């Protein structure tokens, strides 16, 4: 029937030519026929940031933005160079990185443990999930004064704040990951003779992994955010300390440098998680963000 | 997670009060089975026997309780009353393949077997369903028919005395389904296990089964023995007569009762 239609059209028009047969149809153009010069994707993606840098340079150069309010890009770069050469920046990054790692480790262990308890056991759900739901609504940044009272002003309140920030997104996503495991697959596991531990190991945990990794990505983002807040508490080293110092001397170039360093560190950890996702979830039908 | 909770005990559903059934030649023994969902008794006083090595097809309208019966026999639903006895070793294939997407094909096949995953064993069963070359593939790369064959291999690898098939070909296209039916008949002849095939396809039931049961009103309403030689010719007059009869029992006989 479909094949017959062009013939029918040709008859009514009364011509036997190709153009007539195709009357009322549109020709699908091959994509490459549009012939235009295409930049490599990587080069195109550089364009936006470069324009941004240029405008920044232009505005500070022409005095639209005063140099006191915003240091020009080349001044930020030279500040970075000096701080790297004298070792200040590296030791600051190392101090901050340690806080994030410890906080993340502690928060991660707490979150995963609680998520397993709540996800795998009814009793755990009743005891843990309601409590976490309640605590989650407390703005964790607001706990800084309390943490200073509890832990003093050393490393401990900073690590505790990072740990607290990490715990909730990781808990929620891991718990949801466990609870979203396809019930049909759990049933199949049962019919294959898997016991409770076998089901957890072969069905529930691998099924919860995508959710847990989403949580990991969120929580690492939160970890760096928590660090920025934490390092405002009387830090004597770290990137936050560098920033506070610069604030006292109106060194906006160093402040911006520190913000850039925070951003780069955040991006790096995000990249690590994305590689981890690619490595751990090759079986998935779709990737996210890679 | 109730399925998880049930799993701790569900591993060896054996006998729930056998009355007069000799274990040697009986694969399934059910008397007075009742399964109610709320007030609705989906299975109501059902009796059924399946001999060892017998191929039985179970027909019925959607919602008549045939899948529920299969789940009960598989030990997946135990909110029941009555006597149910099944073999210790059971293989199940569901309507969707239900492969663990995070396990490669061969690991799916041997999942749940005791001891270390045995690649050789998986391979031998995968070659039986013609898929040995996909042993290390991820399930997502398989077509629907291939995934269903893997799920058959997974059901057979535990050398079951009873194979439960819950409309395993329902989602396949017509050509793939015919191939899969032949494959199942072949596997059954080789392994000699009892099979209960739940289906809504009258022709399919007549191609593969020794006996066809029609479920209605919560019990087995009709039953017919198929004594045609295999492989069966769908054009054989007796085949046609049986199909007409079954369709009439199912209330869709277009040509009237045979």
Interface residues (C-beta under 8 A of the other chain):
Chain A: X120 X122 X179 X183 X184 X185 X186 X187 X188 X189 X190 X191 X192 X193 X194 X195 X196 X198 X199 X200 X202 X203 X204 X206 X207 X209 X281 X282 X283 X284 X285
Chain B: X1 X3 X4 X5 X6 X7 X8 X10 X11 X74 X75 X76 X90 X92 X94 X96 X98 X100 X101 X102 X103 X111 X112 X113 X138 X139 X140 X154 X158
